Amino acid sequence: MKIYMDVCCLNRPFDDLSQDRVYYEAEAILSIVSRCDGDKWILLSSDTIDYELSRTSDDEKLLQIEDIYSNASMTAELTDEAEKRAAYFRDCGIKLYDSFHLASAEAAEADVLLTTDDKFIKVANKLELSIKVINPLKFLMEGI
């Protein structure tokens, strides 16, 4: 299974964990990442993730995120075709970075794109996609 996590997922384990939802999502993300050490699940990286992470101003947080992200063993390339697909996604109401994440994940033939952004999930699930866009906790609970 190829798994693409957007930057809000990669950040979640380092957010304020005092809210139950944030805590459980963080635990789900760490569990998923730990399973990506083997052959069954593959964590994808991408230029879009790299760019977004380069804009992180908190150096300590960035080091922690990069530690998680280092489990990525395959790169989702942003091809010309993927850029066109991203433009289509933006026309459908998906935000700029989210459109690039989704297009990159599709181009890499990911099985799932994980995000903690409810609005992104809602809009993406109205589109005809080759991948599933879902919250990481729900992904684990459904056993997809």
C-alpha positions in Angstrom: 0.0 0.0 0.0 1.3 3.4 -1.0 0.5 6.1 1.5 0.8 9.9 1.0 0.6 12.1 4.0 0.2 15.9 3.6 2.1 18.3 5.8 -0.8 18.8 8.3 -0.4 15.0 9.0 3.3 15.3 9.4 2.8 18.2 11.8 0.0 16.6 13.8 2.2 14.6 16.3 3.8 18.0 17.3 0.6 20.0 17.8 -1.0 20.6 21.1 -2.2 17.2 22.1 -4.6 18.4 24.9 -7.6 17.9 22.6 -8.7 14.3 22.2 -9.1 14.5 18.4 -5.6 15.9 17.9 -4.1 13.3 20.3 -5.8 10.3 18.6 -4.9 11.6 15.1 -1.2 12.0 16.2 -1.2 8.5 17.6 -2.7 7.2 14.4 -0.1 9.0 12.3 2.8 7.6 14.3 1.4 4.1 14.1 1.0 4.4 10.3 4.5 5.8 9.9 6.0 3.0 12.0 4.2 0.4 9.7 5.9 2.1 6.7 9.2 0.6 7.8 8.3 -2.7 6.2 7.4 -3.8 2.7 3.6 -3.8 3.1 3.2 0.0 3.5 5.2 2.6 1.6 5.3 6.2 2.8 5.7 8.6 -0.1 7.6 11.9 -0.2 7.1 14.7 -2.7 8.5 18.0 -3.9 5.4 19.7 -2.6 6.0 18.3 0.9 9.7 19.3 0.7 8.7 22.8 -0.3 6.1 23.2 2.4 8.5 21.9 5.1 11.2 24.3 3.9 8.9 27.1 4.9 8.7 25.9 8.5 10.2 28.5 10.8 10.4 26.3 13.9 13.7 24.5 13.5 13.1 22.1 16.4 9.7 21.1 15.1 11.2 20.7 11.6 13.8 18.3 12.9 11.1 16.2 14.5 8.9 16.2 11.4 11.9 15.3 9.2 12.6 12.3 11.5 9.1 11.0 10.8 9.3 12.0 7.1 12.6 10.1 6.8 10.6 6.9 6.6 9.5 7.9 3.1 11.0 5.4 0.7 9.5 6.5 -2.6 9.0 9.9 -4.2 5.7 11.2 -5.8 6.9 13.4 -8.7 5.1 16.5 -9.8 5.0 15.9 -13.5 3.6 18.3 -16.1 0.5 16.1 -16.3 0.2 16.3 -12.5 0.5 20.1 -12.6 -2.4 20.2 -15.0 -4.4 17.9 -12.7 -3.6 20.2 -9.8 -5.0 23.1 -11.7 -8.2 21.2 -12.2 -8.4 20.4 -8.5 -8.0 24.1 -7.7 -10.8 24.9 -10.1 -12.9 22.4 -8.1 -12.3 24.3 -4.9 -9.2 22.6 -3.5 -6.5 24.9 -2.0 -3.1 25.4 -3.8 -0.9 23.1 -1.7 -3.6 20.5 -1.3 -4.1 20.4 -5.1 -0.4 19.7 -5.5 -0.4 17.0 -2.8 -3.4 15.3 -4.4 -2.0 15.5 -7.9 1.4 14.2 -6.8 -0.3 11.3 -4.9 -2.3 10.4 -7.9 0.7 10.5 -10.2 2.6 8.2 -7.8 -0.4 5.8 -7.8 -0.8 6.1 -4.1 -3.6 4.1 -2.6 -4.5 6.8 -0.1 -3.8 10.4 0.8 -4.0 11.1 4.5 -4.9 14.5 5.8 -6.4 16.0 9.0 -8.0 18.8 7.0 -11.8 18.1 7.0 -12.6 20.6 4.3 -10.0 19.1 2.0 -11.4 15.6 2.6 -15.0 16.8 2.0 -14.2 18.6 -1.3 -11.8 15.8 -2.6 -14.4 13.1 -1.9 -16.8 14.8 -4.2 -14.4 14.4 -7.1 -13.7 11.3 -9.3 -10.2 10.3 -8.0 -8.0 7.2 -8.4 -7.1 7.4 -4.7 -9.0 7.8 -1.4 -8.6 11.0 0.7 -9.2 10.2 4.3 -8.4 11.2 7.9 -5.5 9.0 9.3 -7.5 7.9 12.3 -10.4 6.8 10.2 -8.0 5.1 7.8 -6.7 2.9 10.7 -10.1 2.3 12.1 -11.6 1.2 8.8 -8.6 -1.0 8.1 -8.4 0.2 4.5 
